[in-house]
Amino acid sequence: MYIQVGTSELSANDHKDAPLAGSITLAQGQSVATTARRSLRVQLVHPPQRISSTNLVSGVTIPPLGLAYLAASLEQAGHHVAVVDAIGEGLDQVFDIDGRALRGLTFEQIIDGIDEKVDLIGMGIMFSCAWPPLRKLIHMIRDRFPNTPIVLGGEHATAMTQEVFNQSPVDYIVRGEGEETLVQLCNHLSQRANVSDVAGLVWRHEGNMQINANRARIQDIDKIPRPAWHYFNVDQYITYAQPHGSAEGRSIPMLATRGCPFQCTFCGSPGMWGTTWRARDINNVVDEMETYIERYGANDFQFEDLTAVIRKDWVLAFANEIMRRKLKINWQLPSGTRSEAIDKEAARAMFTSGCKQFTYALESGSTEMLQRIKKHIKLDKAFASAKSAMGAGIRVQAGFIYGYPDETLRQMFQTYKTILRCAIVGFHEVSVSTLQPLPNTEMFEIINAKRPIKVDDAYLDSIFGYLSIWQQKSWNPRISDFFLRLSIMATYASFFSLSFLMRPQRAFAFVRGMFGSRSGGKLARIIKGLVRNARTARVSSAPTA
């Protein structure tokens, strides 16, 4: 174990006989020698990405925003940070773990990249489908570093805390928003302090799981330091060009807001973030954009916010500030947004400032289903908003879900008709996925109460399949897997056939996007990403871990 003492460095392993002023008792008998608070050496690991040549979401490969924010917070607090970015350092490498294809450095390469004298190893897991391979990596890290504490955070660790503790040798879990909790944990570990008062932390003590009080959301998100991208090869990701939205130049991800005020039953946001929405200061956001323009030559900003547009006044002020500074950029909202705040005035300002595309998260064409899933939107108002956006020149996508557990065939057909309406009105693209009962969601509890869900690797694999071309699983007893898959394929065929028939120029634009550097839309970019996944897996010579 390694710590810094003033301007000198002391290895607890190399100086076992040295007089120590005090020690911290950690999980599983680990200890750190300290007097006052000192800087810890923290190794952050960005694990490999699970990919497939048929899974739409695995065509997205972006630098890790969450880990970069954590690195920045640790750095600001005075701790020493090192990062092993398995994806960024191994973009063209694919290997197999227990039948699951992963993009990035192999597990042995990751472990070899961890400093032997590190004090704390931290990882994050956003998607539950990544747990089976990550669990194996954690066990391998523990074998190499038996006395080094391991901390895990992210949506899966928050949602499935008990399972994570039972199935892996992690010592600490950070639940919910992570910056303050991780910094406080590191401060405690570098002092003679008991971690029982670190809000938001779950920890292992004598083999038992200890759950601390929940941590309140960060009030002033403008005080969170900007992502520490200097620990990552951002230019490598930019060149790789597989952003979340369409590839419209040199793309970089950003966050302008945090949280979502809504409580959709299928969404993990309430369990992870609560229902508070906070927006950053406009000038702070645009200042960050200008930094990336200068540093990386970025000209396409993809906002990965849960729900970026809640208030019309905020988005107008944001657009006006971009125009005031005369920035010649594109910006997108690929994750989905609400329609209430976007009217003709807002749409014109957004487009003029560079907003080229965004997604309306409509989810269903049935008003009954919208009420049941607590999706508080009015379809007619959403279509009116979309017409305003398209009229201003913005490319618009709509997202829908098939297979809610109590959805009838009539309600499913209503969604199908709404998707055809999207084609007629002029939506550029749609995304159709299957309902997945994600951990720590109200939908999970609804399904589990009627038909207990066995939370095993097969269940986690099914989550990965929700955006696959032909692996979707139905959680509706009325709808078979085969019928659900066939319905999705037929829906895509119907939408794009009708769209291209009514607007032939879009078919030509799609072809150009498939073969050009700018995709012009998410679909062309996704297809190119899947082709690359297949090609990389075929030619990669990386050994199996």
N, C-alpha and C positions, 0 to 999 in steps of 0.2 A: 504494500500500500504506500502511496506517495503523497506527501503534503509539502507545502512551501512554508518556511519559517523566515519571516522578514525577507531579506534578499538572498538567503541561502536556502538550500533544499535538504530535507531530511527524509530518509526512507525508513519507515518503521521496521521493515524487514532487515535492513542492513545495520541498524543501530539498536538492536534489541537490548543491549546492556546500558544504553545511554539513560541518564536520569530524566524522567518525564514528569511534567507538572501535573498532568491529569490525563484521563482517557475517557472516551465515549464508548459506551457499550452499544454495539449495533446488533442487527439481526444475525443469528447463527454464530454468535461469539466474535464477530468482527470488531476491530477497535481502531481508533485513530488517536494519535497522541496530539494534545493541544494545550495551549494556555489560553490565549484569547482567540477570537475568530480569525481563522486563516483561510487562504484560498485553497479550495479543493481542485483537484484535476478531474474534470468531468468528461467522460467519453460518450458522445451521442452517436447513436447508430441509426441510420436510415435503412431499414431492411429491404431485401429484394422485392420486386413487384410480381404479383401473380398475373400471368398473362395467358392468352389463348388466341388462336387465329379466328375464333368465332364469337368471342365475347366483346361486345361493343365498348364496355368501360375499360377494358385492358388496352384499348387503343389510345388512352390518355396517359402521358408520361410528363409530369411537371415537377419542378423543384419543390421540396417539402416546406410549405409555408409554416406549418405548426412547429417543426423542428427548428427552423430558422428564427422564429420568434423566441423559442426557449433558449437557443444559443445566445441571442442578443440580451435577454434578461439575465442570464448567468454571467455573461461578460460584464454587463453594467454593474452587477453586484460584486465584481472583483474576483470571480472564480476563473480558473483556466479551462478553456473549452477546446476539445478536439472532436472532429467529426469523421466518421466513416460513412460516406454516402454510397451505399452499395449500388444504387441505381445509377446515379450520375457517373460513377467510376466504372460501370459495366453495362452501358446502354446496349451494346452490341453482343452481349453474352447471355445465353439462355442455358439453364440447366434444370435437372429434374430432381424433385424431392417427393418421394412416395407417390409418384404418378402425377404430381402437380408441377407445371412448367413455371419457372421463375426467371425474371429478367434481372441481371445485376451480378455483382460479385458472388462467388460461391461462399458457403458458410465458412470454409477454411480460410479463404482470403479475407473475409470480414474479421475473423478472430485474430488472424495474423496482423491486421491493421490496428488492433487495440493496444494502446500503451500498456506495457507490462506493469507499470507503476501507477496505474490509474486508481483514483479513489472511489469513483462511482460510475457505473455504466447505465445510461438511460436510453430507452427506446419508446416509440409510440406506435399505436395500432389504431387506425381509423376504421378499417373495414373488417368485420368479423370473419369474412371468408379467408383472411390472411392468417388467422390464428393457428391452424395446424402446422404450417411450415415455421412460423415464428416461434411457436412453442418448442420445436426441435432445436432451433437456433439458440434459444435461451438456455436449454439444457446443455448444449455444447459449450456455450460461453461459461456456464457455471463449472463445467469440468475443467476448463482452462484457468478460470479465475475463481477458485473455491472460496476465497476470503474477501472478495470484492462485492459490495452490495449492488444489486440490480434494481432499477426503478422503471416502471412501465406506466405509460399514460395513454390517453386517447379514448375514442368512443367505445371500442370493444372492452377495454379495461374498466371503463366506467360502468358499462352495462352488465358485464359478466364478471364482476369482481371475485365472487366466491369461486367460480370455475377457474379463473386465472390462477388464483392462489392454490387451488387443489391440484392443478395440472402442471404447474411450473414452479421453479425455485426462486421466483421473484421475491424480493424483500420488501419493496414498497410499491404501492399503486397510487398514482395521482388521479383523483377523480374530478371530472369537469375541467373548467378552465385552468390551465396548468402553470402559467408563468409565476404567479406569486407563491403557489404551493411548492414548486420545485426549488425556487430560490430560498424559501424559508427552510425547507428540508436540508439543503446544502449548508446553510448558515448554522443550523442546529448540529449537523454532523461535524462541523469544524469547530464546535465549542463543546463545553460540558453541558449539554442540554438534552432533555428528554423529548423525543419527537411526539409524545402524546398530545401536545398542544398545537401541533401543526394542522390547521384546519384543511380539510380536503384530502387528507392522507389516510390510507389504509396500510397497515404494516404488520410484519410477522414478528411475534414475540414468543419465544419458547415453543415454536411450532403452531401457535394459535394466531388467528387473524384478529387484529385490533382495528376498530373503525373509529376514526376521529370525527369530530363535528364537521358538518358541511361548510364549505367556504363560500362566502358571498361573492357574487360576480364583481369583477373589477369595475369600479365606478367611472373613472376617467381613463378611457382607453387611449387617449392621446398621450398619456404618460408611458405607455408600453413602448419600449424601444423598437425601432424598425427592424425587420428581419436581418439577421447577420449573414447576408449572402456571401460574404468573403470566405466563409467556411465551405462553400459549395462551388462547383464548376457550373455556374449559371449559364455561361456562354455555350457549354456543351448541350444543355437542355434546349436552349434557344435554337441552336443549329439543328438539333434532332427534330424539332418542329412537330411535336404531338401534343399541343395544348388541349385544354378542355373544350374550348369553342372551335371555331374555324381558324385556320392558320392564315393570318392577314399581315404577315410581316415578322418582325422579331418580337415574339410574344413573351410576356412575363406575367406571372400571377400576382394578384394583390388582394388586400382586404380593405374596404372602406367602412364597413360596419361589422358589428358582432351581434349574434343572436337573432331570434325571430319571435314576434309576439303571438304567433298563432300556435295551435295545438292539434295539428293534423294527426290522426290516430296512427298512421303508418310511419311517422317520422321520429327519429331518435333525438331531434333537437331539444324537446322539452326536458328529456332525461339528462342530457349532456350540458345544456346551456341555460335551462330554465326558459322563461318566456319574456325576458327583457331584451329589447332591441336598442342598441346604442350606435350612434354614428360618430365617426371621427370628424374633427374640424376640417372644413373644406381645404383650407390652405395647407394643412398638414398633409392631406392626401395628394394634392397637386404638387407640393414640394417633393414628395417621394417619387412621383412620376417623373419629374424633371431630373431627379438624381439618376434614375434608371436610363433615361434618355442619354444622359452624359456618360454614364459608366458603361452601359451595355449596348448602346445604340438601339434601345427598345423603342418600338413605335406601335405596339399592339398590346393593350393592357386588358387582361382578363380578370374580372373581379369575381372571386370565388365565394362571395358572401352567401350566407344562407338565404337571406331575403334583402337584397340591396335597396330596393325602392319601396319605401314605406311612406315617406313624406314628399309631396310635390315640391315644397319649398326647398328641401335639401337637394334634390336632384337638379332643380333649376339653378340653385346657387353653384353647385358643382360644375354644371355645364357652362355657366357664365364665366366661372373662374378660368376654365380651360381656354375659352375663347378670349378672355381678357389677356391671357399670357400668350395668345397666338400659337398654341401648340399644334403642330401638324401630326396628329396621332389618330389611331383607332382605339376604341375601347368597347368591351363586350360584357354581357351578363350571361354566361353560359349555364349557370346553375339553376336558373329559373327565378322569376320574380312575380310580384303581384301586379294587378292591372289597375287598381283603384287610383293610383297617383299619376298615371300616364294618360294625359289627354292631348289634344292637338298642340297646345302651347308647350307642354313638357316634351312631347315627341320631337317637335321642330328644334327645340334647344338641344336635346340630346343628339340628334343627327348632325346638326351644325357643328357641335363640339367634337364629333368623331365617333359617336356610338353607331356602330354598323349592324349589330345583331344582338338579340336577346331572346330568352325563352319564357313563355307564359306557362306556368305550372297549373294546368287546368284539371288534370287527374281523372275526370269522369265527365261524360255527357249526360248523366242522369242526375237530376236535381235531388232525387231521393238519396242516391249514394253520396252526393256532395254533403248533404246534411249529416249522414251517418259517419262519414270520415272527418267531420268538423272542418271541411274546406269551405270557408265562408266567402264564397264568390258568387256572383251572378253571371251566368254565361253570356247573356246579352250585353252586359256592361263590359265583360272581358273582350267580346268580339268588337265592340265599339272602340275600345282602347287599342286593340290590335289594328283596326282599320286606320286609326290615327297614326300609329307607328309606321305602318306600311306606306301610308300616304306621305309621310315625311321622308321616306327612303330607307327605313330600317328593315333589315331582314328579320323575319319573325318565325320562331319555332314554337310548337305547343307540345307539352308533355302529357301523356295519358297512361293510365294503369288499367289492365284487365285482371280479373280474377279475385276481386275482394271476396272474403269468405261467405258473405250472405248475398252476393250479387246474383241476380237472376239473368237468364238469357235475354229477357226483354231489356233490362238495364244495360247489359253489355252491348246489345244492338243499338241502344240510344247513344252510347259512346262511339260506336262505329259510325253512326250517322253524323255525329258531331265532328268526327275526323274528316268525313267527306265534305262537310260544310267548311271546314278549314281549307281544304283544297279549292273549293269553289270561291271562297272569299279572297284567297290569295296567300295564305300562310305558305312560307317557303319550304318548311320541313315539319315533320312530327317525330316524336319519340314515343314508342309504345313499349312499355315494360310490364312485367308481371308483379302482382302484389307479393311482397316478401315480409313475413312477420319478423321484423328485426328485433334483436334483444332490447329490452328496456323500453318498449313501445306499448301503447295501449292496444294496438292491433295484435301484438304477441299475446297479451293477456286474454283478449277476446277469443282468439283461436285456441289457446292453451286450455281455457276453461271448458271448451266443448270437446276438444280432441287433444289430449296432452301432447306437447311437442317434446320429443327426445332431443335434447341439446347435445348432439354428438358431431363428429366430423362430417357425416353425411348431411346433416342440417346446415352446417357452415358452408359446405360445398354448394348446397342448393342456393344459398345467398349469392354466391359467385355467378350462378347460372341465370339470375333474373334478367340480365341483359345479354344473354347469349342468343345466338341465332336459333339454336335448336336444343336447348337444355333446360328450358323453363319448367318449373314445378308448380302445379296447381294446389292451392290450399282451400279451394272451394269444392265441397263434396259433389256439387252438381256438374262440375266441369272437369274433364279428364286432362291429363298432361298433354296428350296428343291434340285434343280439340283446342286447348289454349294456345299451343304452339302454332297450329294451323291458322287459328284466328289472327294471330299477330302477323304471320307472314302474309295472309290475305289482306289484312288492313294496310300494311306497307305497300303492297302491290296496287291496291285500289287507290290509295292516296296519291302515289307518285304517277300512276298512269293517268289519273284525272288531272293532276297538276300539270304534267308535261303536255297533255292533250290540249288543255285550255291555254297554256302559255309555253309554246314550243321553244322559245328562247331560253327557258330555264334548263331544258335538256342539254342544249349546247353549252350553257354556262357550267352545268354539272360536269360535262366531259372535259371542259377546260380546267376545271378545278381538280379533276383526277390526275391530270398530267402536268399541271403548272405548280409553281412554288406557293402560290396563294390558293387555298382550297375553295374560297368563296362560300363555303357552308360547312356545317358540322359533318354532314353525311359523307361528303367526298374526303374530308380529313380523316374520319373514322375508318373508312374503307382502306385508305392508303396505310393507315396505322396497322390494320389487321393483316394486310398483305406483308407489311414489314415484319410483323410478329412472326408470321409463318416462315418468311425467308430467313430471319435471324435464327429461329429455332432449328431450321434445316441445316444451316451452314455453321452454327456455333460449335466450337470444339471444346467448350468448357466441360470439365469433368463433373460427374455427379458427386454431390457432397455426401 
